[in-house]
Amino acid sequence: MHQPATIAVRGSRIREKRQVRGMSIRELAAILGVHVSYVSKLETGSRKRMSPEKYVTLRDALHMTDKTLRAPITNAKKEVTSEQHHLDSGPGGGPCGPV
């Protein structure tokens, strides 16, 4: 079964920006249409992802950019071309050359 797409966010940035704007967790939760615990979990990092719809609402409410709100992608596979592999392997076959 297909899971809906979600977006990883930086909880510490959410809290920081909310506080700078003078907004309470309750106010932000009301804007998002969620329970206070949802916002709290985002801010503390116990919840790391949210729906695209809620993400856009949060980003707009806090006047944030995608760059500051989105968490970096950590599980993306790095593609290595054969040329990169050859360059990285060094003359002895390992990354540091002969042992």
C-alpha positions in Angstrom: 0.0 0.0 0.0 1.3 3.4 -0.9 2.1 5.9 1.9 1.3 9.5 1.3 4.3 11.8 0.7 5.5 13.7 3.8 8.2 16.4 4.3 10.9 16.3 6.9 11.2 19.5 8.9 13.7 21.0 11.4 11.8 21.2 14.7 14.3 23.5 16.4 13.8 26.1 13.6 10.0 25.9 14.0 10.3 26.7 17.8 12.8 29.4 17.2 10.8 31.2 14.5 7.5 30.7 16.5 9.0 32.4 19.5 10.6 35.2 17.5 7.2 35.9 16.1 5.7 36.0 19.6 3.3 33.1 18.8 2.3 30.5 21.3 2.1 26.8 20.5 -1.7 27.0 20.9 -1.9 29.7 18.3 0.3 27.8 15.8 -1.7 24.6 16.4 -4.9 26.5 15.7 -3.5 27.9 12.4 -2.4 24.4 11.4 -5.7 22.8 12.5 -3.9 20.3 14.8 -3.6 19.5 18.5 -1.0 21.3 20.6 0.9 18.0 21.1 1.4 17.8 17.3 3.3 21.1 17.2 5.2 20.2 20.4 6.3 16.9 18.9 7.5 18.7 15.7 9.5 21.2 17.8 11.1 18.6 20.0 11.9 16.3 17.1 9.9 13.3 18.2 7.8 13.9 15.1 10.0 14.7 12.1 7.7 14.7 9.1 4.4 16.4 8.1 2.0 16.4 5.2 2.7 18.8 2.3 -0.5 20.7 3.1 0.3 21.3 6.7 4.0 22.1 5.8 2.9 24.9 3.4 0.5 26.3 6.1 3.3 26.2 8.7 5.9 27.7 6.4 3.5 30.6 5.5 2.4 31.2 9.1 6.0 31.5 10.3 7.2 33.3 7.2 9.9 30.7 6.7 11.7 29.5 3.5 12.0 25.9 2.4 15.7 26.2 3.0 15.4 27.0 6.7 12.4 24.8 7.4 13.1 21.6 5.6 15.4 19.0 7.2 18.3 17.9 5.0 17.9 14.6 3.2 20.0 12.1 5.0 19.2 8.7 3.4 19.7 9.6 -0.2 21.9 7.2 -2.1 25.0 8.8 -3.5 25.5 7.8 -7.1 29.1 7.1 -8.1 30.0 7.0 -11.7 32.8 4.7 -12.9 35.0 7.8 -13.5 34.4 9.1 -9.9 35.2 5.6 -8.6 38.4 5.4 -10.6 39.4 8.9 -9.3 38.6 8.1 -5.7 40.3 4.7 -5.6 43.8 6.0 -6.1 46.7 4.1 -7.7 46.7 1.2 -5.3 43.0 0.5 -5.5 42.0 2.0 -2.2 41.1 5.6 -1.3 44.6 6.2 0.1 46.7 4.3 -2.4 48.8 1.3 -1.6 49.0 0.1 2.0 
